[in-house]
Amino acid sequence: MLEAERKQGQFPLLEMSHLLYGGKDQFDKFLERQSFFDNHPMFKVNHDFYNKSRQDQILLNAERTVEAMKKLSLADPNYYTPNVLCPQGIFISTVHFAMVIPAFQVLASDDQISKWMTSLKNFSAFGCYAQTELGHGSDVQNLKTVAVFDKQTSEFVIHTPNIEATKFWPGELGLYCEFALVFAQLQVDGKGYGVHPFWIRIRDKETHKPLSGIEIGDIGPKMGYAVKDNGFMSFDHYRAPLDSLLNRYIKVSKDGKVERQGNPKVGYGSMMYMRNILCDQYTKFGGRALAIAVRYSLYRKQFKDDNKQEIRILDYQCQQQKLFPLLAEFYACVFGSVKIKELVNENFNRISQKNDFSLLGLTHAVLSGAKANYTYFVSNCAEWCRLSCGGHGFAHYSGLPVIFFEMSPNITLEGENTILNLQLARYLLKQLQHVVQKPSAVPEFFKFLSLETAKVDDVTTIESLITLLGLNCANLTKYAAQKLMSHPDMKESWDTKSGIALAKAASTFIPYFNMLCFLDTINNKAKETKEILTVLARIYGITMLLNNMQGLLLKNQLSSQQIKALQDTRESLYPIIRVNALCLVEAQGLSDNSLQSLIAPREGDVYMNMYNFASKENSLNKQQVHNGINYIQKMREVNAKL
Ligand SMILES: Cc1cc2nc3c(=O)[nH]c(=O)nc-3n(C[C@H](O)[C@H](O)[C@H](O)COP(=O)(O)OP(=O)(O)OC[C@H]3O[C@@H](n4cnc5c(N)ncnc54)[C@H](O)[C@@H]3O)c2cc1C
């Protein structure tokens, strides 16, 4: 049924696939891993999964992790793509590999690395990242767990002084891990040295029970993340050995002398690792949702045209308005994430090879903004895709709810998005100061901050859109700076007077950055690829401007005529996307098994799929008369007495 749609595509599909995966090699590897999942019975589409209890879902996920590990190295971030293929639950060990090991690599001394790294990598030492507490998450400096140095025994006494200091949320803590990287306030001789990580055994090697002095458990059901054992943990004067403190940047000697060394800023490195994965790999879940919604919108027909032919819902302009700007945003975020990955790698190389920290601030700022922007995008995209599929989008068999549930937490974890935007705002303000005082110090990506006006003839070209998005962000940054400075107490002003303006300014930076990356990607591509990407880039740029143009309006730099031109142009581009929509989502190369959607197969009868699932696979129907019927009789009796 969709073959005709496929033939309409106006660009070489394979070139687009390579662009989306960062090259031929990566795409081929992706297909190879996908075929492993497609051909393994344990990973066959199974929508009855959602009828299972959480206990059973957890066990099935554990079995699946074992099978996945036989083929895939989960220690290699490039292999995180399998998670994209297995959205019924993220595999066990992702926190260990993506958070614990990177933190270890950055914060542990060479001796500690040689002692632990092999067992960390081969999984014989399995740990969680225990930072967040009941009372504090984002405010890491204010954590309450203490690690008090005992001079008599040269040990640290790890203690939870009150309920709010209970570690809460760490993934893989509740049921599984044997070790934990515990973040606690270091105290030596009554003096506080701030929060530092301690690598400690928390469960017995033989029995797997929590060690004496430690209480551990799972925190309970959540919105999604059913298979992840996010846990709680408290310590009652638990004694940890001297070398449990990861001591690359701070050392405590046997007799209690404290010595700081090196640049502690490098601690940002481990956070960058996971944030980079969130940008690079998890953004692909937006594309998965779009693949489902676009295909379904081609299968689904509602109402008839003048020739009494039923209309595919993707032909409605309103449906295109729901999906096409998101499709453009997906491509923009993917191309942006490629640049970010390069930046993160370059920063790591400079630090590790030359002790050169010159890229750290820039990388941290861009990555903070991108993590916030991309995770909001994926969650928003999943929700709009669900809405675009009407009733069926609400059912698990559509494959859409799980994307929303599994991806939404990414807005909160690994740096809460508002706080990350505020960190980017701080960097923007610093560069704004440089624009006036030391223009040569402003990195290329932030030169736009010197823009005061923009002369553009046609507001809808890619180049004009880049200029206008830059000017918009520059105006909002200046506005936020004025607000901040208009209050005598800077800290109070930041927290209570200018937070909205600061976060707003920061949120408009990544659209500008993404457009630069989009333009970079378009250059030197084959004619047809270039044409369709140009259309997507223009839709993306226009949408970002229409959604967030306050910066230009503040200075009357966008007329009502220009706004109208933006709207009209975007609508005029939709028919081109309509013709290419299926190919644009299919360029991701996702198999039916991988999409896990009954409403969006490559070819097939979606209604038969749904009917078959409901009538044959839905285990709730296995019992012809359900036990719940007894309560109906009771309800009748209660009602009769009213
Ligand atoms: C699924 C999931 C998995 C997790 N896994 C782990 C894990 O493995 N290990 C771990 O240690 N933790 C983990 N966490 C915890 C997570 O890291 C924290 O929840 C996160 O850092 C946010 O902190 P918080 O909960 O304290 O939110 P808060 O900081 O309390 O945020 C609540 C609200 O207050 C606002 N806010 C707070 N401070 C400011 C400010 N200064 N300015 C403006 N607004 C502010 C925020 O924007 C937000 O709207 C996980 C969380 C989830 C949901």
The ligand as an ORCA input file, in Angstrom:
! r2SCAN-3c Opt
* xyz 0 1
  C      14.530      8.136     35.768
  C      15.531      8.797     36.648
  C      16.778      8.198     36.818
  C      17.716      8.778     37.677
  N      18.900      8.153     37.864
  C      19.793      8.662     38.768
  C      21.019      7.994     39.045
  O      21.334      6.964     38.444
  N      21.826      8.529     39.993
  C      21.514      9.663     40.670
  O      22.296     10.076     41.528
  N      20.364     10.337     40.406
  C      19.500      9.857     39.480
  N      18.323     10.525     39.212
  C      18.035     11.775     39.914
  C      18.222     12.967     39.017
  O      19.576     13.131     38.726
  C      17.625     14.200     39.694
  O      16.240     13.977     39.834
  C      17.888     15.420     38.858
  O      19.226     15.792     38.986
  C      17.015     16.610     39.238
  O      17.191     16.923     40.567
  P      15.963     17.068     41.583
  O      15.128     15.860     41.488
  O      16.583     17.459     42.848
  O      15.101     18.260     41.026
  P      15.071     19.724     41.603
  O      16.406     20.349     41.434
  O      14.482     19.732     42.964
  O      14.080     20.390     40.577
  C      12.687     20.587     40.826
  C      12.256     21.880     40.123
  O      12.932     22.999     40.724
  C      13.571     23.780     39.724
  N      14.824     24.339     40.261
  C      15.660     23.786     41.166
  N      16.709     24.581     41.384
  C      16.560     25.670     40.614
  C      17.334     26.843     40.361
  N      18.523     27.052     40.953
  N      16.862     27.760     39.496
  C      15.698     27.542     38.862
  N      14.921     26.452     39.033
  C      15.344     25.522     39.889
  C      13.840     22.805     38.584
  O      13.947     23.494     37.339
  C      12.605     21.908     38.629
  O      11.555     22.529     37.938
  C      17.402      9.983     38.345
  C      16.164     10.601     38.134
  C      15.236     10.026     37.298
  C      13.911     10.694     37.089
*
